[in-house]
Amino acid sequence: MRRNTPEQFARQLREGHYNELRVALYFMIEGMHVRIGYSGQSYDLHVLPPDRPGFSVEVKWDKRAAATGNLYFEIENTRQRRPAGIVSTRADYWCHVIGDGDDAMLASVTLMRKLLKSRPFREVRTRGEDSNSRGLLIPRDWLSQQKGIAWIELPTVAEFFGELFRK
């Protein structure tokens, strides 16, 4: 099996950070302040709306979801044998960026945990010599029918600045 090289890992990390930025820009267009990677917390974004308390958002990127129609939710780090992903996050909201990053699913972590326990979903493990993840595959069509889940369009950096100048 192929091992993920340090170069591949660095590229994936950069792409993941870019998607975190796009989610942050979405909230900024909505008039909120956003801190990315704030204070070393165990979530990606701290969103500060002007009229209510702030909330935290965990951002995950699922490159294959657009092609497969399924979203992968990590539930365990198999190497460390401990809960991971959606079951261990301390964030208030979960944002699942789909495919090329043009759209994303946004829902409260509480709701997502409840939905993931609501019925048996297909369980999978990532493959490869350095893989260490077990998760659930959830059909996007099913998620789209659930109340409390928002599907949002994510701006690119160029679109954000265009929108900023229009306002």
N, C-alpha and C positions, 0 to 999 in steps of 0.2 A: 504494500500500500504506500501511496505517496505521502510524504511528510510535508506539512506546511512550512515553507522556508521563511526565514526572518524577513526577507524582502516582500513576500506575499502577505505576511502578517502586517507589516508596516503599511502596505497599500490598502488592505482591508480596514485598518484602523483609521487611515486618512479618509476613506470613503464613508465610514461610519460617522466620523466627526462632521463631515460635510452634511450628512443627513440630519444630524443633531442641529446644525446651524439652520437648515431649511425649516425644521420644526420650530425653532426659536423665532425665525423670521415670520412664520405664520402667526404666532402669538403677538409679535410686535406690530404687524399690520392690523391686528385686532385691537390695538391700543394699549397693550400691556408691556411692562418691562420684563426682561428675561436675563437671568444670570446663568451662564453656561458653565457646568462643572463647578458650581459654587461651593466653596469651603470644603472640598474633598468629600462631599456627601456621597452616599451610595445610590445616587440617581443622577441623571444627566442635566436636567434643567430645573431652575427654580423660577416660577412664573409669578409676577407680581401685578395683579389687576389693580386699577386705580380705585375701585369701589368695594373691594372685599379682600379677605385674607389671601395670602399667597398660597401656592400649591406646587408640588414637585411632580416632575414627569420623567419617567424612564423611557428612553427611545431605543427601539431595536429595529434593525434593518433586515428584512427578509427578501433577499435577492430573487429567490425562486418562486415566491408566492404568486407573482403575476402570471407566470407560466403554468404553475400547477393548480392554481385555484385554492390552495390550502395555505394557511398561515401556521408557521411552526412556533410553538410556545415552549421554551425550555423550562423544564421542571426539576432537573437534577444534574449536578456535576458528578459524573460517574467516576471520575478519578479520585475526587475527594469524598465521594459518597455523602453528599449533603445537598439540601435543597438549593435551587438556583433559579434565576430568571423570574418569571411571574410569581412563583410561590415564595420567593425570598426577598423581593424588592421592598424597600421602605417608601417608595414613591406613592403619591396619591393617584396618579394617572399613568396609564400605559399607552404609548404611542408606537404603533407597529407600522413602519415605513415599508411600502410595497414596491417590489421590482426596481425600476429605475429611479424611484423616489419622487414621482409626481403626485402620488396620493398616499394617504395613510389612514389607519384606523386609530381612533382615540376613544378611550373609555376609562372609567375609574378602575383601579386595581381591584377593589372590592367586588365590583360587578364581574370582572373577568375571572376572578377566582371562583365565584359562584357559578358562572357559565361553564367553566372547565370541569366542574364537578357534577354538572347537571345531567350528563349522559356519558356513556363510554365513547371515547375518541381513539383513533388509531395512535398507538404509541410507537415512536421510532427512536433510534439512536443514530447519532452522526457517525459516519464511517471515516476511516483513515487511521493511520498510526498514532497521530496526535489528537484524535478526537476524544472528547470527554463529556458529551452532552446527551441527555435523554429528554425527549419532549413529546408533545402532543400535536398532531396535525388536525387543524380545525378548518372545515370548509368555509371559504369566504361567503358563499351564498347563504349558509346557515347564519353566520355572524351578521350579515346584512339584514336579516329578518329580526334580530334581537333589539329590544328597546334599550335605550341608553348608550348605544354605540354610535359615534359620529364618524363619518367618512369625510376627510378633509383633503383639499388640494393644497400641495405645498409649493410655495413660490421658489423660484431660483433666486440667487443673489441679484441678478440683473432685474428680474421682475420686482423684487422687493424695493430696489432703489427707484425704479420707474413708478411704482405705487406711492412711494414716499414723496416723490416730486409732484405727483398729481394731487396729493392731499395738501 
